[in-house]
Amino acid sequence: MEKFAVEARIGGTWQRIAEGATIGHRRIRPLAAPATATAVRVKVLESRATPHPGPRHCT
């Protein structure tokens, strides 16, 4: 991935909470403020090739 965005569903609305230019193994992206969400998604905004993300588990 060349560019990505992290969005969270807060109060029923998707809001962008982080974005970046690289992603990798054990990447930790700090948030500007704490967020309580019912769902989280990562959107690929730019990529050199077709991305093939596997399942991810959050604890």
C-alpha positions as a printed NumPy array, in Angstrom:
array([[  0.   ,   0.   ,   0.   ],
       [  1.261,   3.431,  -0.911],
       [ -1.442,   5.367,   0.931],
       [ -4.2  ,   4.297,   3.331],
       [ -6.877,   5.681,   5.635],
       [ -8.321,   4.24 ,   8.849],
       [-11.989,   4.969,   9.446],
       [-14.143,   4.269,  12.494],
       [-17.918,   4.09 ,  12.747],
       [-18.708,   6.479,  15.571],
       [-22.345,   7.231,  16.335],
       [-23.424,   5.487,  13.112],
       [-21.184,   7.633,  10.865],
       [-17.833,   6.674,   9.314],
       [-15.103,   9.132,  10.338],
       [-11.462,   9.181,   9.272],
       [ -9.315,   8.79 ,  12.385],
       [ -5.864,   8.227,  10.809],
       [ -4.044,   8.037,   7.499],
       [ -0.579,   7.147,   6.369],
       [  1.778,   6.387,   3.538],
       [  3.134,   2.988,   4.555],
       [  1.83 ,  -0.094,   6.29 ],
       [  3.615,  -3.176,   7.507],
       [  4.041,  -5.895,  10.062],
       [  3.207,  -4.654,  13.57 ],
       [  2.632,  -1.088,  12.416],
       [  1.208,   1.048,  15.225],
       [ -0.489,   4.277,  14.155],
       [ -1.192,   6.599,  17.125],
       [ -4.504,   8.455,  17.104],
       [ -4.833,  12.18 ,  17.77 ],
       [ -7.517,  11.419,  20.394],
       [ -9.161,   8.313,  21.874],
       [-12.126,   6.978,  19.885],
       [-14.934,   4.606,  20.816],
       [-16.236,   2.894,  17.693],
       [-18.579,   0.069,  16.73 ],
       [-16.453,  -0.836,  13.677],
       [-13.102,   0.022,  12.098],
       [-11.989,  -0.26 ,   8.469],
       [ -8.804,   0.356,   6.493],
       [ -9.209,   1.865,   3.025],
       [ -6.453,   1.5  ,   0.439],
       [ -6.184,   4.879,  -1.31 ],
       [ -3.113,   4.166,  -3.487],
       [ -1.246,   0.965,  -4.304],
       [  1.389,  -0.156,  -6.824],
       [ -0.436,  -3.451,  -7.333],
       [ -3.77 ,  -4.987,  -6.406],
       [ -3.849,  -5.255,  -2.59 ],
       [ -4.717,  -8.637,  -1.085],
       [ -5.369,  -8.003,   2.622],
       [ -5.94 , -11.055,   4.739],
       [ -8.201, -11.315,   7.769],
       [ -7.141,  -9.196,  10.74 ],
       [ -8.1  ,  -9.635,  14.369],
       [ -8.107,  -6.865,  16.959],
       [ -8.091,  -7.473,  20.666]])
